[in-house]
Amino acid sequence: MYIAVIHYASDAVGDDITRAFGRTKFFVKSKTMRGDHVEMAVEVFCDDKDMTFAERIRAIEGVEDVTLIQYNGEYHG
């Protein structure tokens, strides 16, 4: 399981991002909008060998960056 943090310009790009996940199971956990920029945090269920969704998202015009964080479902702090 991963958390994908995606920064992009314009909320219109969000639909393209969700389509880019394809058959990969995911849940949008948060979406923060600052002016024309958006940060979306997505919980992604995938195999370490199949990260093609990240490359598809990076290729979308308007996507600034994609960060993948391995996540086991627990927060400590």
C-alpha positions in Angstrom: 0.0 0.0 0.0 1.2 3.5 -0.8 0.2 7.1 -0.4 0.6 9.0 -3.6 0.9 12.8 -3.1 0.3 14.5 -6.5 0.8 18.3 -7.1 -0.9 19.7 -10.2 -2.1 23.0 -11.7 -5.8 23.4 -12.3 -8.5 21.3 -10.8 -9.5 20.2 -14.3 -6.4 17.9 -14.4 -7.8 15.9 -11.5 -10.2 13.8 -13.8 -7.2 12.9 -16.0 -5.3 11.8 -12.9 -8.0 9.5 -11.6 -8.4 7.9 -15.1 -4.6 7.3 -15.2 -4.9 4.9 -12.2 -6.6 2.5 -14.6 -7.5 -0.8 -12.8 -5.3 0.1 -9.8 -7.4 0.3 -6.7 -7.2 3.7 -5.0 -9.0 6.1 -2.7 -8.6 9.9 -2.6 -7.8 10.7 1.0 -7.5 14.5 0.8 -7.4 17.3 -1.7 -6.0 20.8 -0.9 -6.5 23.7 -3.2 -4.3 26.8 -3.1 -5.0 29.3 -5.8 -4.5 27.4 -9.1 -2.5 24.6 -7.5 -3.9 21.4 -6.1 -2.4 18.7 -3.8 -4.1 15.4 -3.8 -3.2 12.5 -1.4 -4.3 9.1 -2.7 -4.2 5.7 -0.9 -3.0 3.2 -3.6 -3.2 -0.6 -3.4 -0.6 -1.9 -5.8 2.2 -4.4 -6.3 5.8 -3.0 -6.1 6.4 -4.4 -9.6 3.5 -2.5 -11.1 4.0 1.3 -10.7 3.0 2.2 -14.2 0.2 4.3 -12.9 2.8 6.8 -11.5 4.4 7.2 -15.0 1.0 7.7 -16.6 0.2 10.4 -14.0 3.6 12.1 -14.5 2.9 12.3 -18.2 -0.3 14.3 -17.8 0.1 18.0 -18.8 -0.3 20.1 -15.7 1.1 17.5 -13.2 4.1 19.0 -11.4 5.2 16.0 -9.3 4.2 12.6 -7.9 5.6 11.3 -4.6 5.0 7.7 -3.5 5.2 6.9 0.2 5.1 3.3 1.4 2.3 3.0 3.9 1.2 0.2 6.2 -2.0 1.7 7.5 -0.6 3.0 10.8 0.5 6.4 11.9 2.9 6.8 14.9 3.7 10.2 16.4 
